[in-house]
Each structure stands twice: as structure tokens, then as C-alpha cells.
Amino acid sequence: MFSQTKIRTDNYFEPKIGIYETKSLEKIFNSPLIPRQTKYNKGENVGLLYVGDKAVALFDRIIDKEKNQPVGILTKSSFIGVDTIFYNEIYRDTTKAWHVTYNVWYAIKINGKRYYTDYQIHDFIAFETFLEKFNQTFLLVAKSTGYDYFIDNGYPNEFFALILDKKNELVFETKLFDFNYSDEFWEVNLGSLVTKFENDKFEFTIKGVDTNFTAKWTGKEMIMR
């Protein structure tokens, strides 16, 4: 987790009834593509905006009730710098046993340009190591999730992995792992993650509460099981 400015409205923890619709995931047409940032610039404010099979709209300001055309669309996952998180509103859907959505916005920078999004970012570099055999860097990335009315109060989840070349440029990314970590704490030294080199492959295992996740990197492809 990194530190940056966090701004909460006075009544943020007083949920409204309803469902918040994420503006950055609405279908937007005729918007330019935003080049992603492939360079990993180490620092406490670094994060990832994971796109996957989505298209994420980015804006030049926080959008409230009205419809606004975004400044562009991000179609590939990108490194980001995170400036400010705005915790605006919580919504609770009373038609379900427990369903909460959040009006939370992030002021971010991609390739030095500022954007705003309400699509939750991956804010946690869970593990980083240089793979000397491949002359590559392995990054394990997670999203901070929460409980009750907290959107990001611990519980790393939605893991995926990145591979960087010797210039710290992104050369490979996985999809989100089909895996639920289910633990509030992340302690590599206490066994949250186990790694080893075996048969010329880098193997890592994430130790979850109910199940584990294992994958192997060959230097060119990720083998997941």
C-alpha cells in the first residue's frame, strides 16, 4: 500500500440506498485511445490500472450526476502514479443481503498526464524480485479490498503478475488469477508467498486461507494451474 492524499466527505460512512454505476465503465464512443504507461517508475505512489478485457474511460475531472465525454479510453493495463483518492459516497442495495458499491475517484497520472477515474485501481505491489536467469523483473500485484463499508482497508485480492525487461519496461502480464486470498494480512516472510527456481522455471505459490495458487514462469510464458 502506498501513501497519498485521501479525502473523505463528512457523511461518507452514512450509506445511501441504491447502486453506484461506475462512470469509467460506461460505454463511451468516439473517444481517443490513451497510450498506456509501460515504464515501471519505482516509488510509493506507483499503482496499476488493470484493464483486462474492458475499456476504461478516463476524465479530466470528477464526474457527478451529468454525462460527460471522457478525454480518452484506456484499453491496455497501465502503470499509474496515484495523487489523490476521493471517498465520496457509499451505496447499499437493500434488495440483497449485503451489496455495497462505492463512489470513489482516483486522481492519477499516466505518462505524466493527469486523469480521473472511478474504476478501482490495483494499489499493492505484493512482491518484486529480479530473475537473474532471465534478466527480468517479476512483479506480483494485488488490489486492496475491504469489509463492511471499507473499499480498500486491507485484504489483498485480485492478484495478477507482470514481467519487466532490464529497462523496467512491461513485456508480459497475466490475467487476474482465479483465486481468492481471503486473508487480511500479507507477510511474505511468514509464508504468504513461496518462491523457487526448479527445472529452469520460476515457480511461485500464494498461500490463501482456503486454497493456494501456483504458477510457473519460463522466461517467455506463464504456466498456471
Steps between C-alpha positions, in 0.01 A plus 500: 500500500629847424436839657332790326230755574168350606189718515173379654170686502354567844216250456694238304424219748125569491394274211240606248246255364566385146783395272788713377571455129869534416536785251829371364335176385206656317498445124667807353540548127723718282763554768873488422719220628732591787847343472575293805810550713725197465789637705514395865608806696565378851353708779246490776225644279526245220198289415338311213181560313403149389288499187473135400223458242339834588540854370547757778397861439713774656378851569649844561302541825269315739163436338191539715148457366532620142634310202840618387717394212832360626831629377581152379479124540760268646486155339817349649617474860728782603736604774368812670606754755233561763454852633170518688216265594156661543260296717166657408207265568403145593188334363326196645263287295231397748353243260800275572638362823821704476586695188700822524631722221724804529526843342876528536721687253873492440716783369774324308781570256585294193814599311499828693141596410227533764172310476208408725330161526252326730621155394675349802875475453749232598695677770717229651832365370491179702837369387787603276812306409767504230523173308868493415470192279257682270633854552142596590310638797194321638223707662204355688222758518179506705203723572427606857144393577304546820212401722186662640506852350871509419597474133875457548579431864731202453414155363719489188322321217454490123865410449681501167864495392719720281837439339737790428808506282841630611384858435196453727266502201191280511534201267241255636191499719267226614126512540360526851565176683198281566573502869363649822770581755251562786754631750527852639877481536782455250833386642745348253745417780227311686392288207244700301714432194743216425737520201765276348689425180447147375574345160594841359164647604412760763218356711289696747219392731261739674378344825134591549275423794298229326709424192834572336593629156812383313650612170831466318681751279725355229653828389249519214168367625304460822378152581210508746328212670 
